[in-house]
Amino acid sequence: MTYSPSTRHRYAPEMPRAQLPFPLTVKRIVLVPIALLFTATAIAADAPRLGNKAEQLISEALPVCSEEAKISRAAMLHDLPPNLVGNAVQVQSKRQSCDGQWVAVISNEGGFYIGTPWFLDGMEGTIEEKLKSFAWKFLKENFTAVVGRQKTREGFYKVKLLETTERGKIPFEGEIDPAGTIFFMGNFFPLNSDFRTSKLKVFEPFVADSPSRGVNNAPVTVIEFSDFECPSCQHAAGFLKPILDRYGDKIRYIRYDLPLINMHPWAFSAAVAGRAIHRQKPELFWDYKEQVYANQDKLNAFTIDDFARHFAQDRDLDLKKYDADVASPELQASILAGAGVAFSNDVRATPTYMVNGATVDPGNDGKALEAYVEGLLKK
């Protein structure tokens, strides 16, 4: 599994964990702030209970694991704004797609948040300067912050963080308290909402343009967040086939481009080419996906463009239109924006599977994903 923020393979399953490098920009964003939340002596009894509805939303937000997972709580080691109460949640599992740490928060105004905030201790200057300094100090990445001064329901400011990459700017989103002490990466949702449905709505603008199979009103929607250069994505590329073969029009499957640009040199180019092919012949995209993964070990940043264009030429696509789409700033910006929304909303690795809004660990062979889908269809 390749973890998102700046590394080479987020976590490749075959590698011992101690040998794994840090992930692209997202993995670091997750690890740096959250590492400060737990101590060796923290116990669940120290954590304030957030109420039945919040506990339900926390349960809905955490990954559905294919193997046993231990969930523990700890009191916050950092102060929160006075209108918030929260605790730290830790999931310990042998499954890397389940193992992790989160902050769960409720507000006096009826909001709920779960994710990976940045605690801006020791940062000085304006809010914009604090965010930029934090990102450079802990992530060694260049971010520019755009902070709106119109307050949200919780009394916070909306933030757009723009990460500069060689392929363009990736926009992250979140909220920050007016004092500039804590940045909540992602979104606050209404405490009385259906969390998984609300989360799916965040991705709708990007899902609409993504390659998909099945009918829009299918009872089960599976979103696969994937990267063409990710070895784990190659391994998992066939997980959906038996599910689609078995359940047909009861499943809507979306492949969501999540190229880990700082980790994978040619993943973005492959994603852009795939979208250009999809614009002309949507069904041909799936053949392209198969061919890229079949040749993944032979492709590199110098050969991917020719490989993709030859694919388009051999399938009699309009090459003038193909070239224009590949060069389209709008198409490229759409993929970057989609990646930013995924990272901002706790998609931490590729591949990640979201089923009706739940993050589902597929298991080593995809059988756990199939079993979860089957369980939904039986309800």
LOPA-471805 format. One record per residue (C-alpha): residue in one letter; chain; x, y, z. Coordinates in pm, 1 decimal. Each point is the difference from the previous one (the first is absolute). Layout:
<sekols>
torba	paba	X	Y	Z
A	A	X	Y	Z
...
</sekols>
This chain:
<sekols>
torba	paba	X	Y	Z
M	A	0.0	0.0	0.0
T	A	141.3	336.9	-95.9
Y	A	-53.9	270.1	256.8
S	A	-70.4	346.8	-108.0
P	A	231.7	284.1	76.8
S	A	360.1	4.3	-104.0
T	A	175.3	-328.4	-29.5
R	A	65.4	-277.6	-228.2
H	A	-252.1	-273.7	75.3
R	A	-235.6	93.8	274.1
Y	A	24.5	-341.7	147.4
A	A	75.0	-281.4	-237.6
P	A	-150.4	-316.8	151.2
E	A	304.5	-212.1	-66.3
M	A	236.0	230.4	191.2
P	A	60.0	-20.4	376.2
R	A	-155.5	309.7	154.5
A	A	322.8	126.1	155.8
Q	A	159.7	20.6	-344.4
L	A	-277.3	200.4	-162.9
P	A	57.9	360.9	-104.3
F	A	-234.2	284.2	87.0
P	A	-284.3	52.5	-249.6
L	A	-78.5	291.7	-241.0
T	A	-138.4	316.9	154.3
V	A	-294.3	-159.8	164.0
K	A	174.9	-262.0	209.4
R	A	212.7	264.3	160.5
I	A	-298.9	221.2	59.5
V	A	-154.2	-289.4	185.4
L	A	302.1	-106.1	199.4
V	A	153.0	321.3	125.4
P	A	-290.8	152.0	194.4
I	A	-157.2	-326.7	113.1
A	A	320.7	-135.9	145.5
L	A	-37.6	261.3	273.0
L	A	-339.0	-123.8	114.1
F	A	86.7	-322.6	178.1
T	A	229.9	-79.6	288.2
A	A	102.1	-338.2	128.9
T	A	-211.0	52.1	312.0
A	A	-313.6	127.8	-173.2
I	A	-304.8	-211.6	77.9
A	A	-354.6	9.7	-127.9
A	A	-136.7	111.6	338.7
D	A	174.3	335.9	-46.6
A	A	-197.3	76.5	-314.3
P	A	-325.6	195.4	31.9
R	A	-304.2	-173.8	-139.3
L	A	-140.9	195.4	-290.6
G	A	-355.5	-134.5	11.2
N	A	-187.7	-279.6	-174.1
K	A	-40.7	176.1	-334.1
A	A	367.7	94.3	-16.9
E	A	98.8	-356.1	89.4
Q	A	-215.5	-123.9	-287.3
L	A	168.0	239.8	-241.9
I	A	345.7	-99.8	121.8
S	A	-88.2	-363.3	-62.7
E	A	-121.6	87.8	-350.1
A	A	314.7	199.7	-73.2
L	A	258.3	-259.1	104.2
P	A	113.6	-262.2	-252.5
V	A	-188.9	-328.7	-26.2
C	A	280.4	-250.9	61.9
S	A	36.6	-348.2	-146.1
E	A	186.3	-117.2	311.0
E	A	-21.4	72.3	371.2
A	A	68.5	360.4	97.7
K	A	46.5	153.1	344.7
I	A	-157.8	341.9	51.7
S	A	116.7	219.1	288.6
R	A	-65.9	356.9	113.8
A	A	212.7	263.3	165.6
A	A	-61.8	347.1	133.1
M	A	132.9	280.9	-214.0
L	A	350.1	112.7	86.7
H	A	-72.8	334.9	-165.0
D	A	-259.7	257.3	96.9
L	A	-293.2	45.1	-234.7
P	A	-195.7	321.9	-58.9
P	A	-252.5	48.1	283.1
N	A	-301.7	-98.1	-212.6
L	A	147.8	-343.8	-77.4
V	A	46.9	-326.2	185.8
G	A	182.2	-296.8	-143.1
N	A	226.9	-296.2	42.9
A	A	258.9	-196.3	-189.5
V	A	-91.4	-331.7	-159.2
Q	A	255.5	-265.0	-80.3
V	A	-56.6	-315.6	-204.9
Q	A	266.6	-267.4	28.4
S	A	-9.3	-270.9	-262.5
K	A	229.1	-220.0	-204.9
R	A	-186.6	136.5	-299.8
Q	A	175.5	317.5	-109.9
S	A	-319.9	137.2	-152.6
C	A	-158.7	-9.9	348.4
D	A	287.3	96.9	226.7
G	A	1.9	370.6	81.8
Q	A	-86.4	292.2	226.3
W	A	-271.1	263.3	-17.8
V	A	-142.2	292.7	196.2
A	A	-377.2	-2.5	59.9
V	A	-163.2	329.1	99.5
I	A	-349.6	135.5	60.7
S	A	-93.4	368.5	25.9
N	A	-253.9	188.1	207.8
E	A	-152.5	108.4	-331.9
G	A	-85.7	-358.3	-98.6
G	A	297.6	-86.0	-218.9
F	A	204.7	-319.3	-22.9
Y	A	355.1	-46.2	-124.0
I	A	227.7	-298.4	-30.9
G	A	336.5	23.2	-167.2
T	A	356.0	119.7	40.8
P	A	31.0	360.4	118.3
W	A	320.8	200.0	14.8
F	A	89.8	143.3	341.2
L	A	184.1	322.2	-74.8
D	A	196.5	21.4	326.9
G	A	303.2	223.9	-31.5
M	A	-95.4	141.2	-340.3
E	A	12.9	378.0	-20.1
G	A	-145.0	271.8	-221.1
T	A	-333.5	22.7	-179.2
I	A	-220.5	-305.5	-45.5
E	A	129.3	-30.4	-353.5
E	A	360.7	16.7	121.9
K	A	-62.9	-257.3	274.7
L	A	-143.3	-251.3	-246.3
K	A	282.3	51.9	-246.0
S	A	263.2	-33.6	275.1
F	A	-159.1	-314.7	141.4
A	A	-14.3	-167.3	-341.3
W	A	362.9	80.4	-71.9
K	A	129.1	-93.3	346.9
F	A	-175.5	-335.7	28.4
L	A	-73.3	-101.1	-358.0
K	A	277.4	171.4	-191.9
E	A	-264.4	98.3	-253.6
N	A	-82.5	343.0	-139.5
F	A	-358.7	99.7	78.7
T	A	-172.1	332.3	-53.1
A	A	-302.0	71.5	220.0
V	A	-306.7	194.6	-104.5
V	A	-213.1	82.1	305.5
G	A	-352.8	136.6	-23.6
R	A	-115.6	221.2	288.2
Q	A	-370.3	-86.4	-19.0
K	A	-71.7	-226.2	296.6
T	A	-142.1	-352.2	-23.7
R	A	-267.1	-145.6	228.8
E	A	275.0	-87.2	249.9
G	A	138.2	353.7	-16.2
F	A	306.2	-103.9	-202.9
Y	A	151.4	127.1	-323.1
K	A	-6.2	-201.6	-321.0
V	A	347.4	-85.0	-130.5
K	A	128.4	-109.3	-337.7
L	A	355.6	-133.3	5.5
L	A	175.5	-14.1	-334.6
E	A	287.0	-246.0	-20.9
T	A	247.6	81.4	-273.9
T	A	102.1	-303.8	-204.6
E	A	174.4	-38.0	-333.0
R	A	-338.8	-79.5	-153.7
G	A	-184.7	297.6	142.4
K	A	-166.9	97.1	324.4
I	A	-195.0	-252.8	206.5
P	A	-273.2	174.0	201.1
F	A	-67.4	-128.3	351.7
E	A	-290.3	129.8	207.0
G	A	-75.0	45.1	366.1
E	A	-90.7	238.3	281.5
I	A	205.6	188.7	257.8
D	A	-88.1	178.4	323.9
P	A	41.4	380.9	-11.4
A	A	289.0	-19.0	249.0
G	A	190.9	-222.2	-241.0
T	A	67.3	-281.1	248.6
I	A	-147.5	-300.7	-182.4
F	A	-72.1	-76.8	-365.5
F	A	-265.6	-261.8	-68.5
M	A	89.0	-169.8	-326.2
G	A	-328.6	-91.0	-165.3
N	A	-358.9	76.1	90.3
F	A	-230.4	32.3	299.2
F	A	-325.7	-186.9	-60.0
P	A	-331.2	53.1	181.5
L	A	-12.7	-225.7	305.2
N	A	-349.0	-112.5	-98.3
S	A	103.0	-95.8	-354.6
D	A	48.4	-335.7	-166.4
F	A	379.6	14.3	2.9
R	A	66.7	-237.6	-288.5
T	A	-258.3	160.9	-226.2
S	A	137.0	344.9	83.4
K	A	352.6	-114.8	-76.8
L	A	-101.1	-140.6	-336.7
K	A	-148.6	336.0	-97.1
V	A	342.0	161.9	41.2
F	A	132.4	-216.2	-284.6
E	A	-298.7	35.1	-234.7
P	A	146.5	270.0	-230.3
F	A	303.5	-218.2	-70.4
V	A	-184.1	-330.3	-12.8
A	A	-217.4	147.0	-276.7
D	A	304.8	29.5	-229.9
S	A	168.4	-326.1	101.9
P	A	-14.6	-327.4	-195.5
S	A	-285.8	-210.4	130.3
R	A	-193.4	-318.7	-55.1
G	A	-352.8	-86.8	100.2
V	A	-309.9	213.3	38.8
N	A	-12.9	323.4	196.8
N	A	-281.5	-118.2	226.8
A	A	161.4	-332.0	94.1
P	A	-49.7	-87.9	369.5
V	A	377.4	-30.9	53.6
T	A	262.2	250.0	-116.3
V	A	367.5	-96.6	15.3
I	A	259.7	274.1	-48.7
E	A	353.7	-122.7	-61.8
F	A	262.8	268.0	68.0
S	A	292.2	-114.5	-210.3
D	A	337.6	93.0	-149.3
F	A	131.1	-150.2	-325.8
E	A	359.7	-23.0	126.3
C	A	-88.2	-152.7	338.5
P	A	102.6	-370.6	24.6
S	A	-276.6	-66.9	252.7
C	A	-254.9	143.2	-244.4
Q	A	131.2	-232.8	-267.6
H	A	-44.7	-293.4	238.5
A	A	-355.4	111.0	80.9
A	A	-100.1	91.2	-355.3
G	A	-217.7	-309.0	-36.2
F	A	-179.5	15.5	335.0
L	A	-316.9	150.6	-147.7
K	A	-35.9	-242.5	-291.6
P	A	-154.3	-292.9	191.9
I	A	-225.5	243.5	186.1
L	A	-125.2	156.5	-323.4
D	A	-35.5	-340.8	-167.5
R	A	-203.8	-132.9	289.5
Y	A	-221.8	295.7	84.7
G	A	-26.3	184.0	-333.0
D	A	-225.3	304.6	6.0
K	A	-22.5	-3.4	379.7
I	A	348.8	155.0	12.2
R	A	126.5	337.0	-113.0
Y	A	379.3	0.0	-24.1
I	A	201.6	322.6	-31.8
R	A	373.3	15.8	-55.3
Y	A	119.6	323.9	160.5
D	A	341.6	128.7	-109.7
L	A	229.3	60.1	296.8
P	A	351.7	37.6	-143.0
L	A	258.1	34.9	276.8
I	A	199.4	259.4	-186.3
N	A	288.9	42.6	243.6
M	A	50.8	-375.7	16.6
H	A	-75.2	-124.6	-350.5
P	A	159.4	192.5	-289.6
W	A	-233.1	-117.6	-277.7
A	A	-327.5	-65.5	183.2
F	A	-144.3	342.2	-84.6
S	A	79.7	-31.1	-370.3
A	A	-164.4	-341.9	-6.8
A	A	-308.8	140.8	171.9
V	A	-28.7	290.9	-246.1
A	A	35.5	-233.4	-298.3
G	A	-263.0	-232.1	144.7
R	A	-244.7	287.7	33.6
A	A	71.0	111.4	-358.2
I	A	-77.9	-351.4	-122.6
H	A	-311.4	-13.2	217.5
R	A	-128.2	326.9	-149.1
Q	A	-9.9	-157.3	-346.6
K	A	-90.6	-362.2	72.4
P	A	-93.5	-63.3	364.4
E	A	6.9	-378.9	-30.5
L	A	349.5	10.7	-147.7
F	A	131.8	140.1	327.2
W	A	-26.8	-341.3	164.1
D	A	220.8	-156.8	-267.3
Y	A	247.9	284.4	54.6
K	A	-0.3	-61.0	374.6
E	A	70.5	-369.1	-55.7
Q	A	284.7	71.7	-241.0
V	A	166.6	252.8	231.0
Y	A	1.2	-242.9	290.6
A	A	116.0	-285.7	-222.9
N	A	299.1	211.3	-104.9
Q	A	54.2	188.2	326.6
D	A	349.2	-137.9	60.3
K	A	110.7	109.3	-348.5
L	A	-142.4	353.1	7.9
N	A	173.1	311.6	127.5
A	A	-24.9	377.7	-21.1
F	A	172.2	-2.2	-340.5
T	A	-218.9	-264.7	-165.9
I	A	-350.8	46.4	139.9
D	A	-102.9	276.6	-243.8
D	A	97.3	-200.7	-308.9
F	A	-155.7	-315.1	145.9
A	A	-333.4	172.1	59.0
R	A	-4.1	181.5	-335.1
H	A	78.7	-320.7	-188.4
F	A	-284.7	-165.6	188.2
A	A	-233.3	277.6	-117.3
Q	A	131.6	-19.0	-356.1
D	A	-36.5	-378.3	-18.8
R	A	-365.9	31.6	110.1
D	A	-77.7	257.2	-270.3
L	A	-63.1	288.7	233.6
D	A	3.3	355.3	-131.1
L	A	361.7	86.6	79.6
K	A	-52.6	373.0	-42.8
K	A	-267.8	-6.1	266.8
Y	A	206.0	-240.1	214.0
D	A	303.5	231.7	-9.5
A	A	-215.9	300.4	84.1
D	A	-158.0	-179.1	297.2
V	A	337.0	-116.8	133.6
A	A	125.0	358.6	-16.5
S	A	-321.3	142.0	147.5
P	A	63.5	209.5	315.1
E	A	-361.8	-62.5	99.4
L	A	38.3	-378.6	-7.8
Q	A	328.7	12.7	190.4
A	A	-140.4	238.5	260.1
S	A	-301.3	-227.8	47.7
I	A	222.0	-297.2	87.4
L	A	206.7	212.6	238.9
A	A	-315.1	135.3	165.2
G	A	-140.3	-351.0	35.8
A	A	321.1	-113.8	166.6
G	A	-16.6	291.6	241.7
V	A	-358.0	-79.0	98.1
A	A	90.4	-365.1	57.4
F	A	300.4	86.6	215.9
S	A	-200.3	261.1	192.8
N	A	-269.9	-254.9	76.2
D	A	217.4	-269.5	153.4
V	A	80.3	-214.5	-301.9
R	A	342.7	-103.0	121.0
A	A	126.3	-255.2	-250.2
T	A	-33.4	-158.4	-340.3
P	A	-190.7	-208.5	-61.4
T	A	-282.1	103.3	231.9
Y	A	-350.3	-142.0	-36.6
M	A	-302.5	200.8	108.1
V	A	-326.2	-194.3	-4.3
N	A	-314.0	210.3	50.5
G	A	220.8	243.8	189.3
A	A	175.0	-257.7	221.1
T	A	373.6	-56.7	-33.7
V	A	37.2	-375.9	-44.2
D	A	318.3	-203.8	33.4
P	A	-17.7	-241.9	-296.6
G	A	220.4	-267.0	155.3
N	A	299.1	-152.8	-174.4
D	A	-200.3	-141.2	-290.4
G	A	-305.6	222.9	-13.4
K	A	-224.7	-257.9	165.3
A	A	-76.0	224.5	297.9
L	A	-116.0	273.6	-238.1
E	A	-225.9	-245.2	-180.0
A	A	-141.2	-127.4	330.3
Y	A	-76.7	355.1	113.1
V	A	-182.2	76.3	-324.9
E	A	-193.6	-323.5	26.6
G	A	-102.4	88.8	355.3
L	A	-139.0	336.1	-115.2
L	A	-200.7	-160.9	-277.5
K	A	-156.6	-247.4	240.4
K	A	-137.9	273.3	224.4
</sekols>
